[in-house]
Amino acid sequence: MLTHEQLRAKALGRAEVKSQYEEQGDEYALLDEFLKARSDQGLTQAQVAERIGTTQSAVARMESGRGKHSPSLATLSKYAEALGCRLEVKLVRKRGRAGNSTERPIGLA
């Protein structure tokens, strides 16, 4: 079985995948965090699905980022909880704007 890093490197070796990845960097960064956390816990998609009360295919769609609909914050929070984590959502000022760059967590746990 390939590690997360090996799978990522293999996928980003394909030009079309790399282009899409760069266009959707923030979304893929979040997906990478979920995949890494699941891998670090040694859990399968089926095990995570069971913990959050869904199917393995639903977890696969969520992890791929290819679903027709983005997962809700409630679903992402359940996924994080299943991995022994908590979900944090932050608003971060974009670079080049006046004022200091600040991070303000939105109260989710």
MARTI-963100 format. One line per 5 residues: for each residue x, y, z of N, C-alpha, C, O. Coordinates in nm, 4 decimals. Atoms other than C-alpha are relative to their C-alpha. Layout:
N
X/Y/Z/X/Y/Z/X/Y/Z/X/Y/Z; ...
This chain:
109
0.0839/-0.1174/0.0000/0.0000/0.0000/0.0000/0.0888/0.1242/0.0000/0.1866/0.1321/0.0743; -0.0762/-0.1230/0.0076/0.1294/0.3438/-0.0917/-0.0289/0.0885/0.1200/-0.1409/0.0912/0.1709; 0.0218/-0.0975/-0.1066/0.1808/0.6022/0.1798/-0.0676/0.1230/-0.0600/-0.0739/0.1390/-0.1819; 0.0637/-0.1243/0.0452/0.0003/0.9338/0.1608/0.0971/0.0820/-0.0851/0.0604/0.1312/-0.1918; -0.0998/-0.0799/0.0729/0.3190/1.1097/0.0496/0.0315/-0.0609/-0.1372/0.0465/0.0123/-0.2351
-0.0265/0.0661/0.1274/0.3871/0.8508/-0.2229/-0.1161/0.0189/-0.0968/-0.0959/0.0458/-0.2152; 0.1194/-0.0180/0.0830/0.0306/0.8736/-0.3514/-0.0099/0.1433/-0.0504/-0.0415/0.1663/-0.1671; 0.0037/-0.1420/0.0377/0.0437/1.2547/-0.3523/0.1045/0.0296/-0.1082/0.0740/0.0945/-0.2082; -0.1070/-0.0238/0.0967/0.3772/1.2608/-0.5368/-0.0335/-0.0622/-0.1351/-0.0089/-0.0019/-0.2396; 0.0384/0.0678/0.1247/0.2499/1.0118/-0.7943/-0.1075/0.0795/-0.0737/-0.0984/0.1001/-0.1947
0.1089/-0.0761/0.0624/-0.0678/1.2118/-0.8570/0.0498/0.1336/-0.0548/0.0132/0.1722/-0.1658; -0.0485/-0.1310/0.0442/0.1138/1.5474/-0.8791/0.1022/-0.0099/-0.1128/0.1389/0.0913/-0.1724; -0.0884/0.0214/0.1139/0.3501/1.3950/-1.1351/-0.0739/0.0117/-0.1326/-0.0116/0.0251/-0.2380; 0.0823/-0.0135/0.1206/0.0606/1.4152/-1.3829/-0.0370/0.1468/-0.0176/-0.0910/0.2088/0.0741; 0.0189/-0.1427/0.0258/0.0336/1.7604/-1.5437/-0.1424/0.0476/0.0254/-0.1621/0.1539/0.0842
0.1391/-0.0427/-0.0169/-0.3474/1.7737/-1.5448/-0.0402/0.0005/0.1472/-0.1181/0.0857/0.1898; 0.0292/0.0047/-0.1436/-0.3649/1.6760/-1.1769/0.0679/0.1176/0.0691/0.0074/0.1832/0.1538; -0.0736/-0.1095/-0.0622/-0.0997/1.9295/-1.0810/-0.0679/0.1339/-0.0283/-0.0759/0.2188/0.0605; 0.0685/-0.1240/0.0362/-0.2844/2.2072/-1.2668/-0.1256/0.0200/0.0842/-0.1478/0.1284/0.1383; 0.1211/-0.0064/-0.0825/-0.6130/2.1296/-1.0890/0.0350/0.0229/0.1469/-0.0317/0.1000/0.2159
-0.0430/-0.0124/-0.1395/-0.4319/2.0988/-0.7561/0.0381/0.1441/0.0305/0.0002/0.1979/0.1346; -0.0432/-0.1376/-0.0223/-0.2765/2.4425/-0.7925/-0.1179/0.0972/-0.0023/-0.1187/0.1948/0.0728; 0.1180/-0.0850/0.0083/-0.6118/2.5991/-0.8884/-0.0843/-0.0090/0.1268/-0.1475/0.0887/0.1670; 0.0841/0.0225/-0.1171/-0.7810/2.4521/-0.5829/0.0850/-0.0310/0.1227/0.0524/-0.1196/0.2017; -0.0990/0.0262/-0.1044/-0.4889/2.4684/-0.3412/-0.0543/-0.0087/0.1409/-0.0206/-0.1019/0.2139
0.0509/0.0006/-0.1373/-0.6780/2.5546/-0.0225/-0.0854/-0.1234/0.0270/-0.0724/-0.1872/0.1315; 0.0861/0.1167/-0.0176/-0.9369/2.2813/-0.0727/0.0840/-0.1274/0.0091/0.0594/-0.2124/0.0948; -0.0841/0.1190/-0.0020/-0.6705/2.0220/-0.1492/0.0890/-0.0044/0.1244/0.1217/-0.1125/0.1733; -0.0795/-0.0015/-0.1231/-0.4633/2.1344/0.1490/-0.0813/-0.0591/0.1147/-0.0283/-0.1344/0.1963; 0.0866/0.0564/-0.1031/-0.7598/2.0529/0.3729/-0.0161/-0.1500/-0.0201/-0.0080/-0.2266/0.0760
0.0126/0.1431/0.0275/-0.8113/1.7172/0.2016/0.1281/-0.0736/0.0377/0.1225/-0.1842/0.0915; -0.1276/0.0615/-0.0377/-0.4408/1.6423/0.2492/0.0088/-0.0189/0.1512/0.0582/-0.1210/0.1990; -0.0026/0.0131/-0.1453/-0.4780/1.7101/0.6209/-0.0853/-0.1172/0.0467/-0.0443/-0.1933/0.1344; 0.0875/0.1109/-0.0364/-0.7698/1.4674/0.6452/0.0656/-0.1336/-0.0346/0.0658/-0.2258/0.0470; -0.0631/0.1264/0.0411/-0.5861/1.1969/0.4502/0.1194/-0.0342/0.0881/0.1382/-0.1495/0.1269
-0.1168/0.0244/-0.0848/-0.2697/1.2392/0.6542/-0.0441/-0.0420/0.1397/0.0132/-0.1344/0.1974; 0.0480/0.0353/-0.1335/-0.4626/1.2284/0.9819/-0.0545/-0.1428/0.0020/-0.0291/-0.2181/0.0960; 0.0545/0.1361/0.0063/-0.6466/0.9127/0.8736/0.1134/-0.1013/-0.0105/0.1116/-0.2045/0.0565; -0.1147/0.0892/0.0170/-0.3202/0.7519/0.7619/0.0790/-0.0126/0.1305/0.1202/-0.1222/0.1683; -0.0738/0.0016/-0.1272/-0.1468/0.8499/1.0875/-0.0712/-0.0854/0.1051/-0.0063/-0.1475/0.1892
0.0782/0.0793/-0.0942/-0.4298/0.6822/1.2817/-0.0078/-0.1471/-0.0423/-0.0535/-0.2320/0.0342; 0.0047/0.1374/0.0507/-0.3970/0.3685/1.0653/-0.1415/-0.0479/-0.0292/-0.1710/-0.1670/-0.0197; 0.1396/0.0335/0.0257/-0.7661/0.3817/0.9746/-0.0288/-0.0095/-0.1495/0.0312/0.0610/-0.2306; 0.0472/0.0097/0.1382/-0.9342/0.2748/0.6527/-0.1192/0.0938/-0.0177/-0.1759/0.1435/0.0795; 0.1190/-0.0794/0.0271/-1.2087/0.4709/0.4824/-0.1229/-0.0665/0.0612/-0.2107/0.0020/0.1138
0.1144/0.0733/-0.0561/-1.4526/0.1997/0.5933/-0.0092/0.0200/0.1511/-0.1190/0.0334/0.2052; 0.0003/-0.0196/-0.1446/-1.3487/0.2414/0.9568/-0.0471/0.1412/0.0369/-0.1237/0.1593/0.1315; 0.0446/-0.1378/-0.0241/-1.3939/0.6191/0.9427/-0.1492/0.0101/-0.0279/-0.2229/0.0722/0.0487; 0.1420/-0.0029/0.0362/-1.7297/0.5716/0.7698/-0.0858/-0.0574/0.1122/-0.1900/-0.0016/0.1466; 0.0760/0.0629/-0.1082/-1.8478/0.3414/1.0459/-0.0081/0.0929/0.1210/-0.1129/0.1035/0.1848
-0.0041/-0.0894/-0.1160/-1.7418/0.5904/1.3138/-0.0916/0.1218/-0.0162/-0.1448/0.1736/0.0820; 0.0826/-0.1200/0.0191/-1.9339/0.8776/1.1531/-0.1386/-0.0313/-0.0547/-0.2179/0.0592/-0.0809; 0.1338/0.0408/0.0412/-2.2349/0.6774/1.0403/-0.0314/0.0234/-0.1461/-0.1407/0.0680/-0.1810; 0.0221/-0.0126/0.1445/-2.1918/0.6830/0.6645/0.0633/-0.1195/-0.0692/0.1004/-0.2172/-0.0042; -0.0575/0.1109/0.0770/-2.0589/0.4603/0.3878/0.1442/0.0298/-0.0392/0.1882/0.1448/-0.0399
-0.1383/-0.0163/0.0460/-1.7046/0.3998/0.2703/0.0038/0.0836/-0.1266/0.0936/0.1662/-0.1435; 0.0001/-0.0757/0.1254/-1.7979/0.5388/-0.0718/-0.0213/0.1496/0.0252/0.0332/0.2326/-0.0475; 0.0203/-0.1415/-0.0330/-1.9182/0.8648/0.0885/0.1299/0.0616/0.0513/0.1622/0.1757/0.0184; -0.1298/-0.0482/-0.0490/-1.5844/0.8988/0.2692/0.0965/0.0148/-0.1171/0.1702/0.1131/-0.1241; -0.0876/-0.0075/0.1177/-1.4000/0.8255/-0.0569/-0.0315/0.1246/-0.0833/0.0596/0.1945/-0.1275
0.0384/-0.1204/0.0760/-1.5984/1.0979/-0.2372/0.0475/0.1257/0.0705/0.0994/0.2175/0.0070; -0.0419/-0.1171/-0.0757/-1.5271/1.3449/0.0411/0.1514/0.0198/-0.0092/0.1988/0.1317/-0.0289; -0.1458/-0.0096/0.0039/-1.1553/1.2660/0.0423/0.0517/0.0340/-0.1387/0.1590/0.0930/-0.1516; -0.0472/-0.0257/0.1364/-1.1297/1.2900/-0.3354/-0.0237/0.1440/-0.0421/0.0448/0.1951/-0.1307; 0.0333/-0.1360/0.0395/-1.2833/1.6355/-0.3542/-0.0765/0.0067/-0.1308/-0.0942/0.1148/-0.1870
0.0683/0.0049/0.1293/-1.4738/1.5228/-0.6633/-0.1512/-0.0111/0.0111/-0.2199/-0.0252/-0.0901; 0.1443/0.0107/-0.0175/-1.8213/1.5073/-0.5144/-0.0714/0.1187/-0.0618/-0.0123/0.2252/-0.0802; 0.0780/-0.1094/0.0580/-2.0969/1.7170/-0.6657/-0.0253/0.1090/0.1024/-0.0460/0.2250/0.0668; 0.0273/-0.0951/-0.1069/-2.1478/1.8843/-0.3308/0.1148/-0.0030/0.0998/0.1712/-0.1086/0.1286; -0.1011/-0.0066/-0.1047/-1.8985/2.0040/-0.0745/-0.0600/-0.0524/0.1291/-0.1778/-0.0293/0.1564
0.0530/0.0488/-0.1272/-1.9328/1.8331/0.2612/-0.0324/0.1174/0.0929/0.0331/0.2216/0.0879; 0.0374/-0.1035/-0.0960/-2.1031/2.0361/0.5336/0.1061/0.0092/0.1094/0.1875/-0.0815/0.1267; -0.0907/-0.0140/-0.1136/-1.9088/2.1689/0.8292/-0.0295/-0.1066/0.1046/0.0619/-0.1547/0.1716; 0.0361/0.1056/-0.0953/-2.1016/1.9193/1.0437/0.0661/-0.1320/-0.0395/0.1172/-0.2037/0.0465; -0.0626/0.1237/0.0475/-1.9737/1.6311/0.8279/0.1505/0.0040/0.0200/0.2098/-0.0941/0.0649
-0.1441/-0.0134/-0.0194/-1.6169/1.7605/0.8345/0.0359/-0.0100/0.1476/0.1382/-0.0681/0.1839; -0.0235/0.0068/-0.1444/-1.6419/1.8004/1.2104/-0.0110/-0.1440/0.0497/0.0688/-0.1864/0.1333; 0.0144/0.1416/-0.0368/-1.7648/1.4392/1.2466/0.1223/-0.0798/-0.0445/0.1725/-0.1646/0.0293; -0.1184/0.0689/0.0530/-1.4770/1.3184/1.0286/0.1188/0.0272/0.0925/0.1901/-0.0650/0.1322; -0.1110/-0.0361/-0.0887/-1.2271/1.5088/1.2434/-0.0130/-0.0708/0.1343/0.0850/-0.1231/0.1872
0.0251/0.0661/-0.1289/-1.3854/1.3704/1.5612/0.0331/-0.1489/-0.0080/0.0882/-0.2052/0.0866; -0.0283/0.1426/0.0182/-1.3568/1.0154/1.4242/0.1493/-0.0286/0.0028/0.1909/-0.1408/0.0317; -0.1455/0.0152/-0.0002/-0.9816/1.0725/1.3974/0.0633/0.0507/0.1293/0.1855/0.0576/0.1419; -0.0538/-0.0509/-0.1265/-0.9505/1.2094/1.7490/0.0475/0.1432/-0.0111/0.1336/0.1868/0.0653; -0.0379/-0.1396/0.0228/-0.9208/1.5653/1.6204/-0.1231/0.0887/0.0146/-0.2342/0.0399/0.0349
0.1117/-0.0925/0.0091/-1.1345/1.8756/1.6154/0.0226/0.0887/-0.1202/0.1365/0.1154/-0.1585; -0.0077/-0.0832/0.1185/-1.2114/2.0923/1.3180/0.0076/0.1458/0.0413/-0.0694/0.1901/0.1264; -0.0088/-0.1444/-0.0202/-1.1035/2.4575/1.3206/-0.0124/0.0665/-0.1354/0.0537/0.0271/-0.2314; 0.0160/-0.0782/0.1228/-1.2163/2.7024/1.0553/0.0419/0.1414/0.0338/-0.0045/0.1978/0.1329; -0.0519/-0.1338/-0.0276/-1.0360/3.0354/1.0365/-0.0217/0.0918/-0.1192/-0.0190/0.0489/-0.2345
-0.0021/-0.1033/0.1023/-1.0768/3.3566/0.8454/0.1386/0.0629/0.0045/0.1833/0.1091/0.1095; -0.1351/-0.0544/0.0072/-0.7354/3.4755/0.7287/0.0017/0.1056/-0.1095/-0.0375/0.0796/-0.2233; -0.0053/-0.1071/0.0996/-0.6827/3.8068/0.5551/0.0912/-0.0396/-0.1152/0.1957/-0.1019/-0.0961; -0.0822/0.0243/0.1178/-0.5515/3.7803/0.2035/0.1173/0.0952/0.0009/0.1074/0.2065/0.0526; -0.1188/-0.0854/0.0095/-0.2057/3.9183/0.1387/-0.0293/0.1183/-0.0897/-0.1099/0.1098/-0.1824
0.0158/-0.1179/0.0841/-0.1842/4.2652/-0.0061/-0.1121/0.0913/0.0452/-0.1316/0.1977/-0.0136; 0.1058/-0.0853/-0.0531/-0.4759/4.4036/0.1946/0.0584/0.0900/0.1078/0.1574/0.0557/0.1725; -0.0436/-0.0931/-0.1035/-0.4359/4.7009/0.4238/-0.0216/-0.0623/0.1366/-0.1147/-0.1406/0.1556; 0.0156/0.0504/-0.1361/-0.3881/4.6222/0.7908/0.0816/-0.1247/0.0223/0.1450/-0.1771/-0.0693; -0.0753/0.1189/-0.0381/-0.2336/4.3325/0.9722/-0.0722/-0.1256/-0.0428/-0.1950/-0.1283/-0.0513
0.0578/0.1303/0.0281/-0.2883/3.9744/0.8748/-0.0433/-0.0613/0.1322/0.0369/-0.0761/0.2244; 0.0500/0.0575/-0.1242/-0.5086/3.8204/1.1393/-0.0700/-0.1311/-0.0283/-0.1241/-0.1534/-0.1366; 0.0749/0.1253/0.0079/-0.6512/3.4790/1.2022/-0.1054/0.0066/0.1082/-0.0749/0.0371/0.2235; 0.1088/-0.0004/-0.0962/-0.9890/3.4578/1.3701/-0.0744/-0.1317/-0.0100/-0.1504/-0.1536/-0.1043; 0.0704/0.1290/0.0046/-1.1122/3.1095/1.4524/-0.1500/0.0195/0.0093/-0.1983/0.1049/0.0836
0.1444/0.0055/-0.0101/-1.4788/3.0447/1.3965/-0.0306/-0.1115/0.0980/0.0261/-0.2203/0.0870; 0.0235/0.0951/-0.1089/-1.6200/2.8621/1.6974/-0.0605/-0.1319/-0.0409/-0.1824/-0.1480/-0.0349; 0.0445/0.1359/0.0302/-1.6450/2.5013/1.5856/0.0841/-0.0957/0.0815/0.2043/-0.0749/0.0980; -0.0784/0.1021/-0.0696/-1.5431/2.2018/1.7864/-0.0722/-0.1314/-0.0032/-0.0225/-0.2306/0.0502
